[in-house]
Amino acid sequence: MVKFNWEAKLAVVLVAMSICIYAFKLTFLKNPGDTANYIFNALGFLPINVLLVTIVLNKLLAIRAKRERLEKMNMVIGTFFTEVGNHLVLTIAKSDPNIGRIRDSLIMGNGWDAAAFARVRDRMAAYDYTVDAARIDMCLLHEFLSSRRDFMLRLLENPVLLEHESFTDLLRAVFHLTEELKRRGDFSCLPATDHAHLSGDIGRVYENLMVQWLDYMEYLKNDYPYLYSLEMRTNPFDATASPVVRS
């Protein structure tokens, strides 16, 4: 027995309704010429109707769906920075021997607009993300990343992030660093060659992290000023930052 999906059933019902309406009109009003003219008029408008529905309306629905996906995606990214990202930015930036060159550029203000974020983004794209792993307490970093492992796994399972390749690249870099640290039982006597290797892994996280951090800050500036205000007051690159509002 052939089973019809809901689209086929809906098509049959709609066609049957049209036949019933036209049959009623021909039976009781008895004006077949008028009915034929109306049918041809309707058929003449049908291609335009299809154009409006399939192209214009679908385009509007696609734009709305994309906007909703972006909103959900940014909510997920915001959760990542709350639970993991902000701490990593603070920890890794302290191990950057050249952080003084860009620190002032990363202290955001209420007056920042799209052009200001674009300038900083261009500067960060040309920046050499150098990390000295010897400046980081690897044991504490390992404990922190291990405690957030389940959280990050749930992020990877979120279908919303499938379209955000740069953020998934960040998560992969963080997971790789977590595994590298997990495989080492003792961090107290690592040779210089291993410090250099870990510096490369941390630098990869650092570069991806900063790109996502800037994008997230711009998103908050445009859509959630009150959250942006908190981020400004707790900026990891501002030595005078404080969540307490004093003026």
C-alpha positions in Angstrom: 0.0 0.0 0.0 1.3 3.4 -1.0 1.7 5.8 1.8 1.5 9.6 1.1 3.5 12.1 3.0 1.8 15.2 4.4 2.6 17.3 1.4 0.9 14.9 -1.0 -2.2 14.7 1.3 -2.4 18.5 1.5 -2.1 18.8 -2.3 -5.0 16.3 -2.8 -7.2 18.1 -0.3 -6.5 21.5 -1.9 -7.2 20.3 -5.4 -10.3 18.6 -4.3 -11.5 21.8 -2.6 -11.0 23.7 -5.8 -12.9 21.2 -7.9 -15.8 21.3 -5.4 -15.9 25.1 -5.5 -15.9 25.2 -9.3 -18.5 22.4 -9.5 -20.8 24.3 -7.0 -20.4 27.5 -9.1 -21.3 25.7 -12.4 -24.2 23.8 -10.8 -26.0 26.6 -9.1 -24.8 29.8 -10.8 -24.7 28.2 -14.3 -22.2 30.6 -16.0 -19.5 28.3 -17.5 -18.1 31.1 -19.6 -17.5 33.3 -16.5 -16.0 30.4 -14.7 -13.7 29.5 -17.6 -12.5 33.2 -17.7 -11.8 33.1 -14.0 -9.9 29.9 -14.3 -7.7 31.2 -17.1 -7.1 34.5 -15.2 -6.1 32.5 -12.1 -3.8 30.3 -14.2 -2.2 33.4 -15.8 -1.4 34.8 -12.3 -0.1 31.4 -11.1 3.5 31.8 -12.3 3.7 35.2 -10.6 2.3 33.7 -7.5 4.8 30.9 -7.5 7.6 33.5 -8.0 6.4 35.5 -5.0 6.1 32.5 -2.8 9.2 30.5 -3.8 11.7 33.3 -4.2 10.6 36.4 -2.3 8.9 34.8 0.6 11.5 32.0 0.9 14.3 34.6 0.8 12.7 36.5 3.7 12.2 33.3 5.7 15.8 32.3 5.1 17.1 35.7 6.2 15.0 35.4 9.4 16.1 31.8 10.0 19.8 32.9 9.6 19.3 35.8 12.0 17.8 33.4 14.6 20.7 30.9 14.1 23.3 33.7 14.6 21.5 34.8 17.7 21.6 31.3 19.1 25.2 30.9 18.0 26.3 34.1 19.8 24.5 32.9 22.9 26.5 29.7 22.9 29.8 31.6 22.3 28.9 33.9 25.2 28.5 30.9 27.4 31.9 29.6 26.3 33.6 32.9 27.2 31.8 33.0 30.6 32.8 29.5 31.5 36.2 29.1 29.7 37.2 31.8 27.3 37.7 34.8 29.6 39.9 32.8 32.0 42.0 31.5 29.1 42.4 35.0 27.7 43.6 36.3 31.1 45.9 33.3 31.7 47.5 33.1 28.2 47.9 36.9 27.8 50.1 37.0 30.9 52.5 34.6 29.1 52.8 36.8 26.0 56.1 38.7 26.3 54.9 41.2 23.7 51.5 41.9 25.1 52.5 45.5 25.9 52.5 46.3 22.1 48.7 45.6 21.8 47.4 46.0 25.3 46.1 49.6 24.9 44.4 48.7 21.6 42.3 46.0 23.4 40.9 48.3 26.1 37.5 49.0 24.6 35.2 52.0 25.2 31.6 53.0 24.7 32.6 55.0 21.7 33.9 52.0 19.7 32.1 51.5 16.4 32.4 49.0 13.5 35.4 50.9 12.2 37.2 50.8 15.5 36.7 47.1 15.8 37.9 46.6 12.2 41.1 48.5 12.9 41.9 46.4 16.0 41.0 43.2 14.1 43.4 44.2 11.3 46.1 44.8 13.8 45.5 41.5 15.5 45.6 39.7 12.2 49.2 40.9 11.7 50.2 40.2 15.3 52.7 37.5 16.2 51.0 35.4 18.9 54.1 34.5 20.9 53.6 32.5 24.1 56.1 31.5 26.7 54.8 28.4 28.3 57.3 28.6 31.1 55.3 31.6 32.4 52.1 29.6 32.9 51.4 27.3 35.8 50.7 24.2 33.7 49.3 22.3 36.6 46.6 24.9 37.2 45.9 25.2 33.5 45.5 21.5 33.2 43.1 21.4 36.2 41.0 24.2 34.8 40.7 22.7 31.3 39.9 19.2 32.7 37.2 20.6 34.8 35.6 22.3 31.7 36.0 19.3 29.4 32.4 18.0 29.7 31.1 21.6 29.1 33.2 21.9 25.9 32.1 18.5 24.7 28.4 19.6 25.0 29.3 22.7 23.0 30.8 20.5 20.2 27.5 18.6 20.1 25.5 21.7 19.6 24.2 21.7 16.0 24.1 25.5 16.0 27.9 25.6 15.9 28.2 23.5 12.7 28.1 26.6 10.6 30.7 28.5 12.6 34.0 27.0 11.5 36.3 29.5 13.2 34.7 28.8 16.6 34.9 25.0 16.1 38.6 25.5 15.2 39.0 27.2 18.6 37.3 24.4 20.4 39.5 21.8 18.6 42.7 23.8 19.6 41.5 23.9 23.2 40.8 20.2 23.2 44.2 19.4 21.7 45.9 21.5 24.4 43.8 19.7 27.1 45.0 16.3 25.7 48.6 17.5 25.6 48.5 18.5 29.2 46.6 15.4 30.2 49.3 13.1 28.8 52.0 14.6 31.0 52.1 13.4 34.5 54.6 15.9 35.8 55.0 19.5 34.8 57.9 20.4 37.1 60.8 19.1 35.0 59.8 19.6 31.4 62.7 20.2 29.0 63.0 23.4 27.0 62.0 21.5 23.8 58.7 20.5 25.4 58.0 24.0 26.7 58.5 25.1 23.1 56.0 22.5 21.9 53.4 23.5 24.5 54.0 27.2 23.6 53.0 26.4 20.0 49.8 24.6 21.2 48.9 27.5 23.6 49.7 30.0 20.8 47.3 28.3 18.5 44.6 28.6 21.2 45.6 32.2 21.8 45.3 33.3 18.2 41.9 31.7 17.7 40.7 32.9 21.0 41.5 36.5 20.3 39.6 36.5 17.0 36.5 35.1 18.6 36.8 37.4 21.6 36.9 40.5 19.4 33.9 39.3 17.4 32.0 38.6 20.6 32.8 42.0 22.0 31.5 43.7 18.9 28.3 41.6 19.0 27.7 42.7 22.6 28.4 46.3 21.8 25.8 46.3 19.0 23.1 44.1 20.6 23.6 44.0 24.4 25.1 47.2 25.7 24.6 46.2 29.4 26.7 43.0 28.9 29.3 45.0 27.0 29.5 47.4 29.9 30.4 44.5 32.2 33.0 43.2 29.8 34.6 46.6 29.6 34.7 46.8 33.4 36.4 43.4 33.6 38.6 43.6 30.5 41.5 41.2 31.0 43.9 43.6 29.3 43.0 46.5 31.5 45.1 46.6 34.7 42.7 49.0 36.4 39.6 47.0 35.4 37.0 46.5 38.2 33.4 45.3 38.0 32.5 47.9 40.6 30.8 51.0 39.1 32.4 54.1 40.6 31.2 56.9 38.3 
